[in-house]
Amino acid sequence: GAFMKLNSALTLGTNKSFIVAGTVVAGINPIIMGGGSLVVSGGVFNSSAKVDMKDGTCQVCQGNGSFNVSTNWCATSGDTGIINFSVDTILFNRSVASNLRIGATGSKGKLLVTNNGVISFSGTISGPPQNRGTIDLTGNSFFSLDENSVVRGDAFYNGNGGWLVLGASPGLTSSGQFGNFQITGSRNYNNGGVNSFEFKSSLPQFTGNSFPSTIQGTFRVTNSSFQGLTLQSSVTIASGAVLELTNGKVKTNSGFILSMNRGSTLLGGSATAYVDGPMRKTGETAFTY
């Protein structure tokens, strides 16, 4: 429950941990880690300055700052940890020891990156090849990137059950230096668990060449652009999954159809939130809204 506001840079020693169970407002003051863990365990961490992780782990999850030998700083109860990061860079070394973890098994966390914020795995090369870190989204957690925020550098991404929000136009791409994800390693957006995806932007958006063909969680559209969201491949909403039309249109065509299986749910929909083009229900011919 404590509150701390930084008035200058904070430097930690080698392999030391910084655990946030209350509220820390870093503002424009950088934090220099020495390869240890920055863990927001049920607390809130707000920063618009550089966080230099080196070979460390940055994690956000539920908890109260208590350490457990089996779950470390994360717990399956307590408040959900939140990181609000903007403007600057969370910088990791190019190392297998460099990890960004949003949530843990049964433990929820939230990471919101806004206003040109960057998560970069482009620091010093260290450790054994392939010199790539890891980003994991798990535990029904929430990872949001706005229009101009990016994840880049030498890392892998694994969507292991959680809610991924995308603001950039290109959507989910398999490679290349454009869109919210610009990492060199594999981009496993639907690696395991139940993953949900939200397109939330004021820009025209596309689903991208790596958007999952079947959605097991929620596919939400919150797009205020006149062009809306355009499908670049066919998408099926599985039984038990949800298509949520909050705002903006979803553009389909005869080649790329949006299908809803029996037992799926359609939420929302209005004069400003609709499917523009062919849409299919299981066992029926295509129809258009």
C-alpha distance (Angstrom), angle and dihedral (degrees) to the residues before:
residue distance angle dihedral
G1 . . .
A2 3.81 . .
F3 3.82 122.8 .
M4 3.79 122.8 -144.9
K5 3.79 128.7 180.0
L6 3.79 119.1 -168.3
N7 3.80 118.0 -133.7
S8 3.81 95.3 -179.8
A9 3.79 141.3 12.3
L10 3.80 116.7 -57.8
T11 3.82 118.4 -142.7
L12 3.81 122.5 -171.1
G13 3.79 126.9 -162.6
T14 3.79 126.5 -110.8
N15 3.82 113.4 -54.8
K16 3.81 93.1 -8.9
S17 3.81 120.1 149.0
F18 3.80 127.4 -128.8
I19 3.83 109.6 -159.9
V20 3.81 119.6 -170.1
A21 3.80 113.1 -161.3
G22 3.80 95.1 148.0
T23 3.81 126.6 33.2
V24 3.80 125.7 -57.3
V25 3.81 120.7 -174.7
A26 3.80 108.1 -167.5
G27 3.79 95.3 171.4
I28 3.82 110.1 175.3
N29 3.82 93.2 -18.4
P30 3.82 115.2 109.5
I31 3.79 125.3 -132.8
I32 3.80 117.8 -143.7
M33 3.78 112.8 -160.6
G34 3.80 122.4 -164.8
G35 3.79 96.6 -141.5
G36 3.79 96.3 -70.7
S37 3.81 130.4 116.5
L38 3.79 128.6 -71.5
V39 3.80 103.4 -163.3
V40 3.80 125.2 178.4
S41 3.79 98.0 -159.6
G42 3.78 106.1 -176.1
G43 3.80 92.1 -37.3
V44 3.81 135.9 100.4
F45 3.80 125.6 -106.5
N46 3.82 119.3 -170.7
S47 3.79 120.6 -174.4
S48 3.79 140.7 158.6
A49 3.81 94.9 175.4
K50 3.78 136.4 80.2
V51 3.80 118.7 -71.0
D52 3.82 109.0 -163.6
M53 3.81 106.6 -159.0
K54 3.84 98.6 170.3
D55 3.85 106.3 -176.8
G56 3.79 92.4 -14.7
T57 3.78 138.8 114.5
C58 3.80 124.8 -111.9
Q59 3.82 112.0 -163.0
V60 3.79 135.9 171.1
C61 3.81 120.7 -166.8
Q62 3.80 146.6 129.0
G63 3.78 119.8 -64.1
N64 3.77 146.0 93.3
G65 3.79 102.0 -110.0
S66 3.79 94.6 -85.0
F67 3.80 119.1 134.6
N68 3.80 121.7 -133.6
V69 3.79 121.1 -172.7
S70 3.84 92.2 -133.7
T71 3.84 101.0 38.7
N72 3.82 100.4 25.1
W73 3.82 110.5 -153.3
C74 3.82 96.0 -18.9
A75 3.80 125.5 88.4
T76 3.79 138.7 -178.4
S77 3.80 91.1 -123.8
G78 3.78 136.3 44.5
D79 3.78 130.2 58.1
T80 3.80 121.8 -27.5
G81 3.79 111.8 -108.3
I82 3.81 117.1 -123.6
I83 3.80 131.5 -161.2
N84 3.81 116.9 -167.9
F85 3.79 107.9 -170.4
S86 3.80 129.0 173.6
V87 3.82 147.2 156.4
D88 3.83 99.8 13.0
T89 3.84 139.2 49.8
I90 3.79 138.1 -81.0
L91 3.80 96.5 -151.0
F92 3.81 125.4 -159.4
N93 3.79 129.9 -179.1
R94 3.80 119.3 -111.3
S95 3.77 93.6 -100.0
V96 3.80 141.8 118.7
A97 3.81 85.4 -120.9
S98 3.82 91.9 63.2
N99 3.79 110.4 96.9
L100 3.79 138.8 168.6
R101 3.80 111.5 -166.0
I102 3.78 123.5 -174.2
G103 3.78 103.9 -167.5
A104 3.78 130.9 -23.5
T105 3.79 134.7 -127.9
G106 3.79 104.4 -46.8
S107 3.81 91.6 -10.8
K108 3.82 121.0 105.9
G109 3.78 128.1 -145.8
K110 3.81 137.6 171.7
L111 3.80 128.2 -142.7
L112 3.81 118.0 -177.9
V113 3.81 117.9 -175.1
T114 3.80 115.6 -170.5
N115 3.80 145.2 158.1
N116 3.83 98.8 34.4
G117 3.79 93.3 -41.9
V118 3.82 114.9 166.3
I119 3.79 134.2 -155.1
S120 3.80 105.0 -162.1
F121 3.79 133.2 -174.8
S122 3.79 93.4 -170.5
G123 3.80 104.4 106.7
T124 3.80 127.2 111.3
I125 3.81 117.4 -30.6
S126 3.80 107.6 -114.2
G127 3.78 139.2 156.0
P128 3.81 128.0 22.7
P129 3.84 124.3 -32.3
Q130 2.99 138.2 -58.3
N131 3.78 83.6 50.2
R132 3.80 93.1 -154.5
G133 3.76 129.3 133.6
T134 3.81 128.8 -149.4
I135 3.79 137.5 -117.2
D136 3.81 114.0 -160.8
L137 3.81 126.7 -172.4
T138 3.79 110.1 -169.7
G139 3.80 146.5 135.3
N140 3.83 96.7 55.8
S141 3.79 88.0 -63.2
F142 3.81 130.7 158.1
F143 3.83 127.4 -118.9
S144 3.80 117.5 178.1
L145 3.82 129.6 -176.1
D146 3.80 120.6 -179.6
E147 3.82 127.6 -146.2
N148 3.82 97.9 -72.6
S149 3.80 103.6 27.3
V150 3.80 120.1 104.7
V151 3.79 146.4 -171.8
R152 3.80 109.5 -145.4
G153 3.78 145.3 159.9
D154 3.81 133.9 49.8
A155 3.80 106.2 -19.5
F156 3.81 145.4 107.9
Y157 3.82 124.3 -123.4
N158 3.80 122.6 -145.8
G159 3.80 122.2 -174.1
N160 3.80 99.9 -159.2
G161 3.79 99.3 167.8
G162 3.79 121.6 -42.8
W163 3.79 146.2 94.8
L164 3.83 117.3 -71.3
V165 3.82 117.9 -167.9
L166 3.82 118.6 -163.0
G167 3.79 126.3 -164.3
A168 3.82 103.4 169.9
S169 3.81 121.4 94.6
P170 3.84 101.8 -121.0
G171 3.82 96.8 62.0
L172 3.80 120.9 -157.7
T173 3.79 109.3 -6.9
S174 3.81 128.7 -178.1
S175 3.82 95.7 -141.4
G176 3.78 143.4 -12.1
Q177 3.78 137.4 80.1
F178 3.79 99.6 -82.2
G179 3.77 135.8 87.2
N180 3.78 127.7 31.8
F181 3.82 93.0 -54.2
Q182 3.81 116.7 57.7
I183 3.81 100.8 157.0
T184 3.80 125.8 137.4
G185 3.82 96.8 -137.1
S186 3.80 129.0 74.7
R187 3.79 116.1 -60.1
N188 3.79 103.9 -143.2
Y189 3.78 99.0 -178.9
N190 3.81 93.7 167.5
N191 3.80 99.8 30.2
G192 3.81 99.7 141.5
G193 3.79 144.9 -29.4
V194 3.80 122.7 30.7
N195 3.80 111.9 -42.1
S196 3.80 127.0 -166.9
F197 3.80 127.1 -163.2
E198 3.78 132.2 -157.4
F199 3.81 127.5 -171.6
K200 3.79 104.5 -154.4
S201 3.78 116.2 169.6
S202 3.78 149.9 116.0
L203 3.82 88.2 -133.8
P204 3.82 128.9 82.5
Q205 3.81 105.8 -93.7
F206 3.81 139.3 -159.1
T207 3.79 127.6 -159.7
G208 3.83 91.0 -128.0
N209 3.79 133.0 -137.9
S210 3.85 93.8 -74.6
F211 3.79 100.9 48.7
P212 3.84 108.5 130.0
S213 3.79 115.4 -99.2
T214 3.82 90.4 -141.1
I215 3.80 125.3 40.3
Q216 3.80 115.8 -151.7
G217 3.82 96.7 176.4
T218 3.81 127.0 29.3
F219 3.80 129.2 -37.2
R220 3.81 105.0 -160.7
V221 3.80 126.7 -176.9
T222 3.82 119.0 -159.4
N223 3.78 103.7 160.7
S224 3.81 124.0 145.9
S225 3.83 96.3 -172.4
F226 3.79 118.6 112.8
Q227 3.83 89.3 -127.6
G228 3.80 92.9 50.7
L229 3.82 122.4 -172.7
T230 3.83 120.8 -28.5
L231 3.80 121.9 -156.0
Q232 3.83 113.9 -130.6
S233 3.80 93.8 -174.0
S234 3.79 136.7 17.1
V235 3.80 114.9 -80.1
T236 3.81 129.4 -160.4
I237 3.81 124.1 -159.7
A238 3.80 103.8 -144.4
S239 3.80 125.7 -135.9
G240 3.80 107.2 -77.6
A241 3.81 92.4 19.9
V242 3.81 127.0 111.9
L243 3.79 136.7 -127.2
E244 3.81 106.6 -160.8
L245 3.79 118.1 -170.1
T246 3.80 103.3 -167.0
N247 3.79 99.6 156.1
G248 3.80 136.7 -16.9
K249 3.78 134.1 29.8
V250 3.80 129.3 -77.2
K251 3.80 110.8 -141.0
T252 3.82 117.6 -148.0
N253 3.80 132.6 167.0
S254 3.80 140.2 -167.5
G255 3.81 90.8 -80.2
F256 3.81 98.5 44.7
I257 3.79 112.7 40.3
L258 3.79 129.5 179.1
S259 3.83 108.8 -133.4
M260 3.79 130.2 -168.4
N261 3.79 118.8 -156.4
R262 3.78 122.3 -142.9
G263 3.81 107.9 -82.0
S264 3.80 95.6 29.4
T265 3.81 121.1 122.5
L266 3.80 132.6 -129.5
L267 3.81 114.8 -155.0
G268 3.78 129.1 -176.1
G269 3.75 122.5 0.7
S270 3.80 127.5 160.3
A271 3.78 142.7 151.8
T272 3.83 87.0 -65.0
A273 3.82 98.3 36.1
Y274 3.80 115.3 56.2
V275 3.82 148.0 114.7
D276 3.80 111.9 -93.4
G277 3.80 106.0 -158.1
P278 3.83 139.4 8.3
M279 3.80 119.2 -8.5
R280 3.79 126.5 177.7
K281 3.78 135.4 -151.4
T282 3.80 119.8 -155.6
G283 3.78 111.8 -83.3
E284 3.81 94.7 6.9
T285 3.76 136.6 96.9
A286 3.79 120.0 -101.8
F287 3.78 117.7 -76.8
T288 3.78 133.1 -176.0
Y289 3.80 130.5 -133.6
